[in-house]
Amino acid sequence: MSYLYLKATHIIFVVTWFSGMFYLGRLFIYNREAMDKPEPERSILQRQFNIMIHRLYWAITFPSVLITLILGSALAINLWPFSTWLWLKLVFVLVLLIYHYTLHLLVKQQKAGVFRYSSHQLRIWNEVPTILLVSIVMLAIVKQGMSLVYGLAGLAALILLLITAITIYRKSRKKSGSM
């Protein structure tokens, strides 16, 4: 397989992996919020959300991470010895893998009916892959052209923006009484 086809396929599976992680986070939030519904609505919703969570994790997200890692490793062989930007990107990928593992734990917990986190906490946790996605893509595309100072400032601004948006959303839900 030529390098460009390998790279394109890698990017496709990165996209499906991230799509799975983003949607899992939303399903965790909805499943948690279903706890506040009266019966039988709560049981019906949670049964459906658990099916959706299970299928999304095992049929899309988990296979995507495996294929992403295999293809990414094949691509990395062509880039040896690694430059600073790639080492930094790999650190972010490692953090992303740890995040993915936490999703696996949440899948197991929610399947068992254990809800340790509020929907607000899950909303915040659901933004972690956004921060990692921006970091990884910027490193992969800009590479050595990226200033460390501007990169960190941009990352801090993104985090501040996301926290502000989550806070505004939470306040608007409280005000409307839908929380």
Stockholm file with secondary structure:
# STOCKHOLM 1.0

chainA/1-179         MSYLYLKATHIIFVVTWFSGMFYLGRLFIYNREAMDKPEPERSILQRQFNIMIHRLYWAITFPSVLITLILGSALAINLWPFSTWLWLKLVFVLVLLIYHYTLHLLVKQQKAGVFRYSSHQLRIWNEVPTILLVSIVMLAIVKQGMSLVYGLAGLAALILLLITAITIYRKSRKKSGSM
#=GR chainA/1-179 SS CCHHHHHHHHHHHHHHHHHHHHHHHHHHHHHHHHTTSCTTHHHHHHHHHHHHHHHIIIIIIHHHHHHHHHHHHHHHHTTCSCCHHHHHHHHHHHHHHHHHHHHHHHHHHHHTTCCCSCHHHHHHHTTHHHHHHHHHHHHHHHGGGSCHHHHHHHHHHHHHHHHHHHHHHHHHHHHHTCC
#=GC SS_cons         CCHHHHHHHHHHHHHHHHHHHHHHHHHHHHHHHHTTSCTTHHHHHHHHHHHHHHHIIIIIIHHHHHHHHHHHHHHHHTTCSCCHHHHHHHHHHHHHHHHHHHHHHHHHHHHTTCCCSCHHHHHHHTTHHHHHHHHHHHHHHHGGGSCHHHHHHHHHHHHHHHHHHHHHHHHHHHHHTCC
//
